[in-house]
Amino acid sequence: MSFGRRRSHVIPDDRVEESTGKAIPIDIQRQLDANIDTSGGDIRYGTLNDEQRQIMFATAYILLRDTGRRTAEIASLKAGCLARDSNGPIMIYDNHKAGRLGRRLPILESTAEAIQRWHRIRTNLANHDDYNDYLFPGEKPWEEHMDTKHISLALRAWVRGFDRLDANELDKDGHPVPFDRMRIFP
């Protein structure tokens, strides 16, 4: 018996360059990273003080930046989301959109350190004892975990607070072109 190939069964060899999609350009990430200590500054959040709020929103930003996960997946991380295997740190998250719970994602050591830093602060918070299962607490006592709108509000307020964000382009006079801040969202 022999097999024949039909034209309809051949997969075309279309080489398409992968684009960065909605990712924030690396030059802008560097500018954000250089000012991470100012994140969460203008946003009130429950009973958190300024330092706690800054570290919480900085951690959320780091997780979004380093993992590429959806905002809801970061906001609803469990307190025990950090694990390790023989290759290093693993973040355990729930992909709610596809109904795939307990997903395991290898992460950088620096990302794990950010989670650990916030987790140490988080365990000492005296609010929402019923909802200590989540890494990022809800703002109100009846909220199990942080709402995605808070991450969005904090990120946008933080970005608005920058004097400048420069794209990696120059105008006709050789000056850096300002980056469109509306393109920065979780």
C-alpha positions as CSV (number, residue, x, y, z in Angstrom):
1,M,0.0,0.0,0.0
2,S,1.3,3.5,-0.8
3,F,0.3,6.9,0.3
4,G,-0.2,9.9,-1.9
5,R,-0.2,13.5,-0.9
6,R,-2.9,15.9,-2.1
7,R,-2.3,19.6,-2.4
8,S,-4.9,20.3,0.2
9,H,-3.0,18.2,2.7
10,V,0.3,20.2,2.4
11,I,0.9,22.9,5.1
12,P,2.3,26.0,3.4
13,D,5.6,27.2,4.5
14,D,4.7,30.8,5.4
15,R,7.3,32.2,7.6
16,V,5.8,34.9,9.7
17,E,7.9,37.0,12.0
18,E,6.5,37.0,15.5
19,S,5.6,40.4,16.7
20,T,5.8,41.8,20.2
21,G,2.1,42.3,20.3
22,K,1.0,44.5,23.1
23,A,4.2,44.2,25.1
24,I,5.7,47.4,26.5
25,P,8.9,48.2,24.6
26,I,12.1,47.3,26.6
27,D,13.2,50.9,26.6
28,I,10.0,51.9,28.3
29,Q,10.2,49.0,30.7
30,R,13.7,50.2,31.8
31,Q,12.3,53.6,32.5
32,L,9.4,52.1,34.6
33,D,11.8,49.8,36.4
34,A,14.1,52.7,37.3
35,N,11.2,54.4,39.0
36,I,9.5,51.3,40.5
37,D,9.8,52.8,44.0
38,T,7.1,55.4,43.1
39,S,4.5,52.8,42.0
40,G,1.1,52.9,43.8
41,G,1.8,56.3,45.2
42,D,-1.4,58.1,44.4
43,I,-3.8,55.2,45.0
44,R,-5.5,54.5,48.3
45,Y,-6.0,50.9,49.1
46,G,-7.9,49.7,52.2
47,T,-5.8,50.0,55.3
48,L,-2.4,49.7,53.6
49,N,0.2,52.4,54.4
50,D,2.3,54.0,51.7
51,E,5.1,51.5,51.9
52,Q,2.9,48.5,51.9
53,R,0.8,49.8,49.0
54,Q,4.0,50.7,47.0
55,I,5.5,47.2,47.4
56,M,2.2,45.5,46.6
57,F,1.7,47.4,43.3
58,A,5.4,47.1,42.5
59,T,5.1,43.3,42.9
60,A,1.9,43.2,40.7
61,Y,3.8,45.1,38.0
62,I,6.8,42.8,38.3
63,L,4.6,39.8,37.9
64,L,2.8,41.2,34.9
65,R,6.1,42.2,33.3
66,D,8.0,39.0,34.0
67,T,5.3,36.4,33.4
68,G,3.0,37.9,30.7
69,R,0.0,36.5,32.5
70,R,-3.4,38.1,32.4
71,T,-4.2,40.8,35.0
72,A,-6.9,38.6,36.6
73,E,-4.4,35.7,36.9
74,I,-2.0,38.0,38.8
75,A,-4.7,39.6,41.0
76,S,-6.1,36.2,42.1
77,L,-2.8,34.5,42.9
78,K,-2.9,32.4,46.0
79,A,-0.7,33.2,48.9
80,G,1.2,29.9,48.3
81,C,1.7,30.6,44.6
82,L,5.5,30.2,44.8
83,A,7.1,26.8,44.6
84,R,10.4,25.4,43.6
85,D,11.6,22.4,41.6
86,S,15.0,21.2,40.6
87,N,15.2,24.0,37.9
88,G,14.3,26.9,40.2
89,P,11.3,28.9,41.2
90,I,7.8,28.2,39.8
91,M,4.7,30.4,40.0
92,I,1.4,28.5,40.4
93,Y,-1.5,30.3,39.0
94,D,-5.1,29.7,37.7
95,N,-5.9,30.3,34.1
96,H,-9.5,31.3,34.7
97,K,-10.3,32.0,31.1
98,A,-9.5,28.5,29.9
99,G,-10.5,26.8,33.2
100,R,-7.0,25.5,33.7
101,L,-6.3,25.7,37.4
102,G,-2.9,25.1,39.1
103,R,-0.8,26.0,36.1
104,R,3.0,26.0,36.8
105,L,5.2,28.6,35.2
106,P,8.9,28.8,35.7
107,I,10.0,32.3,36.8
108,L,13.1,34.2,37.4
109,E,14.8,34.2,40.8
110,S,14.3,38.0,40.9
111,T,10.6,37.5,40.3
112,A,10.4,34.9,43.1
113,E,12.2,37.4,45.4
114,A,9.6,40.1,44.7
115,I,6.8,37.6,45.6
116,Q,8.6,36.6,48.8
117,R,9.2,40.2,49.8
118,W,5.5,41.1,49.4
119,H,4.4,37.8,51.0
120,R,6.4,38.7,54.2
121,I,4.6,42.0,54.4
122,R,1.3,40.4,53.4
123,T,1.4,37.8,56.3
124,N,1.7,40.6,58.8
125,L,-1.3,42.6,57.6
126,A,-4.1,42.7,60.2
127,N,-7.0,42.8,57.7
128,H,-9.3,40.3,56.1
129,D,-8.4,37.2,58.2
130,D,-11.1,35.3,56.2
131,Y,-9.3,36.0,52.9
132,N,-5.6,35.3,53.8
133,D,-5.6,32.7,51.0
134,Y,-4.6,35.3,48.4
135,L,-1.3,37.0,47.7
136,F,-3.0,40.3,47.0
137,P,-5.8,41.1,49.5
138,G,-9.1,42.7,48.5
139,E,-9.5,46.3,49.3
140,K,-12.8,45.7,51.2
141,P,-13.4,43.0,53.8
142,W,-15.8,41.2,51.5
143,E,-13.4,41.0,48.6
144,E,-11.4,37.8,48.5
145,H,-8.5,39.2,46.5
146,M,-7.5,42.4,44.6
147,D,-9.7,43.4,41.8
148,T,-8.1,43.9,38.4
149,K,-9.3,47.5,38.2
150,H,-7.0,48.4,41.1
151,I,-3.9,47.1,39.2
152,S,-5.1,49.1,36.2
153,L,-5.7,52.3,38.2
154,A,-2.4,52.0,40.0
155,L,-0.4,51.4,36.8
156,R,-2.1,54.3,35.0
157,A,-1.6,56.7,37.9
158,W,2.0,55.7,38.2
159,V,2.6,56.2,34.5
160,R,0.9,59.6,34.6
161,G,3.2,60.7,37.4
162,F,6.3,60.4,35.2
163,D,7.8,63.7,33.9
164,R,8.7,62.0,30.6
165,L,8.7,58.6,29.0
166,D,10.8,58.6,25.9
167,A,10.5,56.2,23.0
168,N,13.6,54.8,21.3
169,E,13.1,57.3,18.4
170,L,14.3,60.7,17.7
171,D,12.4,63.5,16.0
172,K,13.7,65.6,13.1
173,D,15.7,67.8,15.5
174,G,17.3,64.8,17.2
175,H,15.2,64.9,20.4
176,P,13.6,61.8,21.9
177,V,10.0,61.3,20.9
178,P,7.6,61.0,23.9
179,F,6.1,57.6,24.3
180,D,2.2,57.4,24.1
181,R,1.3,56.6,27.8
182,M,-2.1,55.3,26.7
183,R,-0.2,52.3,25.3
184,I,0.8,51.3,28.8
185,F,-1.9,49.1,30.5
186,P,-1.9,45.8,32.3
